[in-house]
Amino acid sequence: MIKIGIDTKNRETVAKHLNVLLANEFALYIKTLKYHWNVVGRDFGPLHKLFNDQYEELLEIADRVAERVRALDLQSFGTMKEFSKHATITEDPGVYPNDMGMIKKLVADHETIIRQIRDDITLTAKLDDMGTNNFLCDLIEKHEKMAWMLRAHVE
């Protein structure tokens, strides 16, 4: 029995939201990896490197989100079926946009996650889960920076 000052119902609510975030982080990781593999064009080198850096960071973020769920003593998603079922970020099977199209899609997905995290920050504050709240505040900064780095290529 875990005794960290957050009742079971609140931990379960937070874990449910974190698992949706985990599904979105993993969906964005996969999309970024796909674009890393398939980018072409004049800016191939810098974009190939940028996508590489971002998918590596996204995998680390996904790991941290899963571990946060476990720290709340609940189960984290860990299968493609779970990720696909719960993610709000969509995949684009068979779609291979040009380099600027890739960037625009990734920016939109980061912005989706940023809005989700903002909502989850409000929720975790209401549920007195300041550990998760602080964790999410850190994540939002990471996504805002990644979105900015991508946006800088199209503006």
RAGIBEL-V983902 format. One record per residue. N is the residue number from 1. RES is the residue in one small letter. SS is DSSP state (A for helix, B for strand, O for the rest). NEAR is the number of other ideal C-beta (glycine too) atoms within 12 Angstrom. Layout:
# RAGIBEL-V983902
n->N res->RES ss->SS near->NEAR
n->N res->RES ss->SS near->NEAR
This chain:
# RAGIBEL-V983902
n->1 res->m ss->O near->7
n->2 res->i ss->O near->16
n->3 res->k ss->O near->9
n->4 res->i ss->O near->18
n->5 res->g ss->O near->14
n->6 res->i ss->O near->26
n->7 res->d ss->O near->18
n->8 res->t ss->A near->18
n->9 res->k ss->A near->14
n->10 res->n ss->A near->26
n->11 res->r ss->A near->31
n->12 res->e ss->A near->21
n->13 res->t ss->A near->25
n->14 res->v ss->A near->38
n->15 res->a ss->A near->35
n->16 res->k ss->A near->26
n->17 res->h ss->A near->37
n->18 res->l ss->A near->44
n->19 res->n ss->A near->34
n->20 res->v ss->A near->32
n->21 res->l ss->A near->47
n->22 res->l ss->A near->42
n->23 res->a ss->A near->37
n->24 res->n ss->A near->39
n->25 res->e ss->A near->46
n->26 res->f ss->A near->38
n->27 res->a ss->A near->37
n->28 res->l ss->A near->45
n->29 res->y ss->A near->37
n->30 res->i ss->A near->30
n->31 res->k ss->A near->38
n->32 res->t ss->A near->41
n->33 res->l ss->A near->27
n->34 res->k ss->A near->25
n->35 res->y ss->A near->39
n->36 res->h ss->A near->27
n->37 res->w ss->A near->18
n->38 res->n ss->A near->23
n->39 res->v ss->O near->32
n->40 res->v ss->O near->19
n->41 res->g ss->O near->20
n->42 res->r ss->O near->12
n->43 res->d ss->O near->20
n->44 res->f ss->A near->19
n->45 res->g ss->A near->14
n->46 res->p ss->A near->19
n->47 res->l ss->A near->32
n->48 res->h ss->A near->23
n->49 res->k ss->A near->17
n->50 res->l ss->A near->29
n->51 res->f ss->A near->36
n->52 res->n ss->A near->21
n->53 res->d ss->A near->22
n->54 res->q ss->A near->38
n->55 res->y ss->A near->30
n->56 res->e ss->A near->19
n->57 res->e ss->A near->27
n->58 res->l ss->A near->37
n->59 res->l ss->A near->23
n->60 res->e ss->A near->19
n->61 res->i ss->A near->36
n->62 res->a ss->A near->36
n->63 res->d ss->A near->20
n->64 res->r ss->A near->25
n->65 res->v ss->A near->43
n->66 res->a ss->A near->29
n->67 res->e ss->A near->21
n->68 res->r ss->A near->34
n->69 res->v ss->A near->34
n->70 res->r ss->A near->21
n->71 res->a ss->A near->22
n->72 res->l ss->O near->34
n->73 res->d ss->O near->20
n->74 res->l ss->O near->27
n->75 res->q ss->O near->18
n->76 res->s ss->O near->30
n->77 res->f ss->O near->30
n->78 res->g ss->O near->20
n->79 res->t ss->O near->16
n->80 res->m ss->A near->16
n->81 res->k ss->A near->12
n->82 res->e ss->A near->20
n->83 res->f ss->A near->31
n->84 res->s ss->A near->19
n->85 res->k ss->A near->15
n->86 res->h ss->A near->26
n->87 res->a ss->O near->30
n->88 res->t ss->O near->24
n->89 res->i ss->O near->34
n->90 res->t ss->O near->19
n->91 res->e ss->O near->25
n->92 res->d ss->O near->20
n->93 res->p ss->O near->10
n->94 res->g ss->O near->8
n->95 res->v ss->O near->15
n->96 res->y ss->O near->18
n->97 res->p ss->O near->21
n->98 res->n ss->O near->20
n->99 res->d ss->A near->28
n->100 res->m ss->A near->22
n->101 res->g ss->A near->23
n->102 res->m ss->A near->36
n->103 res->i ss->A near->34
n->104 res->k ss->A near->21
n->105 res->k ss->A near->31
n->106 res->l ss->A near->43
n->107 res->v ss->A near->31
n->108 res->a ss->A near->25
n->109 res->d ss->A near->37
n->110 res->h ss->A near->39
n->111 res->e ss->A near->25
n->112 res->t ss->A near->28
n->113 res->i ss->A near->41
n->114 res->i ss->A near->31
n->115 res->r ss->A near->22
n->116 res->q ss->A near->34
n->117 res->i ss->A near->35
n->118 res->r ss->A near->24
n->119 res->d ss->A near->20
n->120 res->d ss->A near->35
n->121 res->i ss->A near->29
n->122 res->t ss->A near->19
n->123 res->l ss->A near->25
n->124 res->t ss->A near->33
n->125 res->a ss->A near->20
n->126 res->k ss->A near->18
n->127 res->l ss->O near->28
n->128 res->d ss->O near->18
n->129 res->d ss->O near->33
n->130 res->m ss->A near->19
n->131 res->g ss->A near->23
n->132 res->t ss->A near->39
n->133 res->n ss->A near->27
n->134 res->n ss->A near->16
n->135 res->f ss->A near->29
n->136 res->l ss->A near->34
n->137 res->c ss->A near->22
n->138 res->d ss->A near->20
n->139 res->l ss->A near->36
n->140 res->i ss->A near->28
n->141 res->e ss->A near->21
n->142 res->k ss->A near->29
n->143 res->h ss->A near->36
n->144 res->e ss->A near->22
n->145 res->k ss->A near->20
n->146 res->m ss->A near->36
n->147 res->a ss->A near->31
n->148 res->w ss->A near->22
n->149 res->m ss->A near->26
n->150 res->l ss->A near->34
n->151 res->r ss->A near->20
n->152 res->a ss->O near->16
n->153 res->h ss->O near->27
n->154 res->v ss->O near->21
n->155 res->e ss->O near->12
